[in-house]
Amino acid sequence: MRKQLFIVLMVMVMALSACGGGGASGFKVGMVTDMGGIDDKSFNATSWQGVERAISELKIEGSYLESQQQTDYATNITQFINQDTNLIITVGYLLADDTAKFAQENPDVDFAIVDSSYDPPIENVRGLTFSIDQAGFLAGYAAAASTKTGKVATFGGINIPSVAAFMVGYEHGVKYYNDKNGTSVEVLGWSTADNNGVFVGNFESTDDGRRVGEEFLAEGADIIMPVAGPVGLGTAQAIKEHGDAWVIGVDTDWTVSAPEYKDIVLTSVLKNMDTAIFDTIKMASAKDFGGFGGELYIGTLENGGVGIAKVNSGAISDSDLDAVKQAIIKGEVDTGWSAYLSGL
């Protein structure tokens, strides 16, 4: 009987260890996408990679709900709350209002939001923000070095800060190249001084991306950076059919996420949301987690939160680009973003 009792107790201990001893086992993470779908090969897909990594490495439970329209945000968040989800991650600036509302109504649920933060901070929300203007600046510099026509372009999905930041940095990178090299490369599709540019009004329509891409190509641009998620894939297709032009990817390395266009991808502006999300899940699922305390994460060139993929034109050296990167990190180069924000 003693031997049997010992065996039963050992089985109970092993079962308890399996449930709680792994640290993150049983921890539930839910991700609410922005419009564009989970497989947008850009914004949502990169964010989901962070959850997938946590599922694999931390053994958490992870799932997502797609938002087809803005009215889905509240519905999807509510569904995760009703499922007793421990951490809800919302992807995108457009989810900021709904995230704040539900976080304040549910202080026992932790939240993280990509591309937004709150002032004053909300205790149970971690804002995941990115100095993407820094990486956009590098892309603009590389584009100015690589253009053959003297015209480069950019456009956005919707005119919100997380989109405009790419474009502001891009334009200032071109201007910096012009100042250093005595050139006069022109930027189509965006003017920081006027807070005015080309926006298609969505993040889904590849037809819109193709249309705008064809218009820029007709105007003489031979490098285009679409900041619009899947919309940009339509632009890439237009460039591929046109020939002798480049597209600049955003959020993730398009030579990997959209390999069908790898031969026309000049570079990609990298927003490493997957790493930020994985680190957030790791923090929140730890046994000694004491809450976010309204913490704000800022991804920069210096900490690797943003970056730029290999430039494929051969028109600029790695050392030249790294010198510009270091100048940005040291604060010797102005990306234009602070001035833009102060003027809003």
Secondary structure, DSSP 4 states (H G I P E B T S, - for coil): -HHHHHHHHHHHHHHHIIIIITSSTT-EEEEE--TT-TTSSSHHHHHHHHHHHHHHHT--EEEEE--SSTTHHHHHHHHHHHTT-SEEEEESGGGHHHHHHHHHH-TTSEEEEET---SSPPTTEEEEEE-HHHHHHHHHHHHHHH-SSSEEEEEESS--HHHHHHHHHHHHHHHHHHHHHT---EEESEETTTTEE-B-S-SS-HHHHHHHHHHHHHTT--EEEEESTTHHHHHHHHHHHH-S-EEEEEES-HHHHSGGGGGGEEEEEEE-HHHHHHHHHHHHHSTT----TT-EEEE-TTTTSEEEPPP-SSSS-HHHHHHHHHHHHTT-S--SHHHHHHT-
